[in-house]
Amino acid sequence: MFSLADPVGTRALLSAAGFANVEVASAEAYGIWGRDAEDATGFLLGSGPARHLLGQVDDDTQEHARQKLTGILRTHESDGAVRLRTGAWLVTANRPS
């Protein structure tokens, strides 16, 4: 999931694959994570690292985490969506012919 999170590693990988002029720039925007706090909580806790970590704790702890996150996400509900600022790398490169 995070194998390309390091810009230096991403540049090295693409360069080794024959790409040139590799550029990596930070990009930030608001993303929609669910229709409401419950929906966003289900998505966030049901994927990747969160799902793995929740699998390591008992049911009461899982429920506590779910309730806590839902409460936090509720403050980000607006116009039928939960919007959170998110970041990504914008990577561009050329493949010489």
The 8 nearest C-alpha neighbors of each residue, nearest first, counted from 0:
[[1, 2, 47, 3, 4, 48, 46, 5],
 [0, 2, 4, 3, 5, 47, 48, 87],
 [1, 3, 4, 0, 5, 9, 8, 6],
 [4, 2, 1, 9, 5, 8, 6, 0],
 [5, 3, 1, 2, 6, 9, 88, 8],
 [4, 6, 8, 7, 3, 9, 2, 1],
 [7, 5, 9, 8, 10, 23, 4, 3],
 [8, 6, 10, 9, 5, 11, 12, 23],
 [9, 7, 11, 5, 10, 6, 12, 3],
 [8, 10, 6, 12, 11, 7, 3, 5],
 [9, 11, 7, 13, 8, 12, 14, 21],
 [12, 10, 8, 14, 9, 13, 15, 7],
 [13, 11, 9, 15, 14, 10, 8, 16],
 [12, 14, 16, 10, 15, 18, 11, 9],
 [13, 15, 18, 11, 17, 16, 12, 10],
 [14, 16, 12, 17, 13, 11, 18, 10],
 [17, 15, 13, 14, 18, 12, 11, 94],
 [16, 18, 14, 15, 13, 94, 19, 95],
 [17, 19, 94, 14, 13, 93, 16, 92],
 [20, 18, 93, 21, 92, 94, 14, 17],
 [19, 21, 92, 93, 22, 18, 91, 14],
 [22, 20, 92, 19, 91, 10, 23, 18],
 [21, 23, 91, 90, 20, 92, 24, 10],
 [22, 24, 90, 89, 88, 6, 91, 21],
 [25, 23, 89, 88, 26, 90, 22, 87],
 [24, 26, 88, 87, 89, 27, 23, 86],
 [27, 25, 87, 86, 88, 89, 24, 28],
 [28, 26, 86, 85, 87, 25, 84, 29],
 [29, 27, 84, 85, 30, 86, 26, 83],
 [28, 30, 84, 83, 85, 82, 31, 27],
 [29, 31, 82, 83, 84, 32, 28, 85],
 [30, 32, 82, 81, 33, 80, 83, 29],
 [31, 33, 39, 81, 82, 30, 83, 34],
 [34, 32, 39, 38, 81, 35, 80, 31],
 [33, 35, 80, 79, 38, 81, 39, 36],
 [34, 36, 38, 80, 33, 37, 81, 76],
 [35, 37, 73, 39, 72, 69, 38, 40],
 [38, 36, 40, 39, 35, 69, 41, 33],
 [37, 39, 33, 41, 35, 40, 36, 34],
 [40, 38, 33, 42, 36, 32, 41, 37],
 [41, 39, 37, 43, 42, 38, 69, 44],
 [42, 40, 38, 39, 44, 43, 45, 37],
 [41, 43, 39, 45, 40, 44, 38, 46],
 [44, 42, 40, 45, 41, 46, 39, 49],
 [45, 43, 49, 41, 50, 42, 46, 40],
 [46, 44, 50, 42, 43, 41, 49, 47],
 [45, 47, 50, 44, 43, 49, 42, 48],
 [48, 46, 50, 49, 51, 45, 0, 44],
 [47, 49, 51, 50, 52, 46, 44, 53],
 [50, 48, 44, 52, 51, 47, 53, 46],
 [51, 49, 45, 53, 46, 44, 48, 52],
 [50, 52, 48, 54, 49, 53, 47, 55],
 [53, 51, 49, 54, 55, 50, 48, 56],
 [54, 52, 50, 55, 51, 56, 61, 49],
 [53, 55, 51, 52, 56, 50, 57, 61],
 [54, 56, 53, 52, 51, 57, 50, 61],
 [57, 55, 53, 54, 60, 61, 58, 52],
 [56, 58, 60, 59, 61, 55, 54, 53],
 [57, 59, 61, 60, 62, 56, 63, 53],
 [60, 58, 62, 61, 57, 63, 56, 64],
 [59, 61, 63, 62, 57, 58, 64, 56],
 [62, 60, 58, 64, 59, 63, 53, 65],
 [61, 63, 65, 59, 64, 60, 66, 58],
 [62, 64, 60, 66, 65, 61, 67, 59],
 [65, 63, 67, 61, 62, 66, 68, 60],
 [66, 64, 62, 68, 63, 67, 69, 61],
 [67, 65, 69, 63, 64, 68, 62, 70],
 [66, 68, 64, 70, 69, 65, 63, 71],
 [69, 67, 71, 65, 70, 66, 64, 72],
 [68, 70, 72, 66, 36, 71, 67, 40],
 [71, 69, 73, 67, 68, 72, 66, 74],
 [70, 72, 68, 73, 69, 74, 67, 75],
 [73, 71, 69, 36, 75, 74, 70, 68],
 [72, 74, 36, 70, 75, 76, 71, 69],
 [75, 73, 72, 76, 71, 70, 36, 77],
 [76, 74, 72, 73, 81, 82, 77, 83],
 [77, 75, 81, 73, 80, 74, 35, 36],
 [76, 78, 80, 79, 81, 75, 82, 35],
 [79, 77, 80, 76, 81, 34, 35, 82],
 [78, 80, 34, 77, 35, 76, 81, 33],
 [81, 79, 34, 35, 77, 76, 33, 78],
 [80, 82, 76, 33, 75, 32, 35, 31],
 [81, 83, 31, 30, 29, 75, 80, 32],
 [84, 82, 29, 30, 85, 81, 31, 75],
 [85, 83, 29, 28, 30, 82, 27, 86],
 [86, 84, 28, 27, 29, 83, 30, 87],
 [85, 87, 27, 26, 28, 84, 25, 88],
 [86, 88, 26, 25, 27, 89, 85, 4],
 [87, 89, 25, 24, 26, 90, 23, 86],
 [88, 90, 24, 23, 25, 26, 87, 91],
 [91, 89, 23, 22, 88, 24, 92, 21],
 [90, 92, 22, 21, 23, 89, 93, 20],
 [93, 91, 21, 20, 19, 18, 22, 94],
 [94, 92, 19, 18, 20, 95, 21, 91],
 [93, 95, 18, 19, 96, 17, 92, 20],
 [96, 94, 93, 18, 19, 17, 92, 20],
 [95, 94, 93, 17, 18, 19, 92, 16]]
